[in-house]
Amino acid sequence: MLGIRPALGGLVFDPCIPKGWPGFTTPRKFRCAAYVITERNTGGTGHSVSTLRVDCERIDGTLMLAFESGEHTVDVKIR
């Protein structure tokens, strides 16, 4: 439902939340790093990533490469 799943290279974002949800924020540990993930349902559809940013840097696609360590912020805008 939240659409955050591990993949070989990192985390894939493929949300499918209710249309009425404004979004959510969740902590997530993956491998040796910690992430604070915020998904915002800006388009009101509840699915499909329009923008993915990691530590304020835009990422093409829906795969975020894993970090070796540290805490990172992830901002996902849903169409």
N, C-alpha and C positions, 0 to 999 in steps of 0.2 A: 504494500500500500504506500509506504513512504518512498519506495523506489530507490533505496540506497543499497547497492549490493557489491560485494567484492568481485574483482576480476583479476586476471593474471597480472596486469600492470598497475592496478590501483582500484579506485572505486568508480562504479558506473551509476549515473543518476538517471532514473526513468520513473518519475513520480506518477501516481494515479490516486490522487486524493479527492474527496468530495468537492464538487464545484463551489459549495458555500464556505469552505474553509478558506480563511485569509492566508494561511500558511502555518509554519511551525519552526521552532528552533530545537535542535537536539545535539547533545554531545555524542561523539563516536570515536572510539579508539580503533585504529587499524594498523596492524603491524607494530611499529615502534613509535608511531606518532599519534597525537590527539587532534581531533577536529571539532570545531563548533560549526554545525551546519544549519543554515537558515534557508528554507524554501519559502518563496513568496508567490502566491497564486495571483499574480498581477493581471492576468488575462481572464481569470474566472473559469477556465476550462477544467482545471484540476489535473491536467496531464500535458506532457511535452515541454521539454526544457527550451526556453528561448535564449537565456544567457547563463553561463556558468563562470563564476569568478573565484579564484583561489588566492587568498592574501592580496586582494584588490587587482589581480592580474587576470584578464579575460582568457578563458580556455576555449579552443574550438572543439566542438563536439560535446559528448556527454561523459567522457572518460577523464577522470582526474588521476594523474600519476601519483603513486604513493611516495611519501616523504620518509626519509631515514629516521627523523626524530623531530621533536618540537611540537608546538601547538599552532594550528593553522585555522584560518576562518574561510568558510566556504559559503558563497552566496549563490543561490539558484533561483532564477526567475522562471516561473511556469507561464506558458502562453495563456 
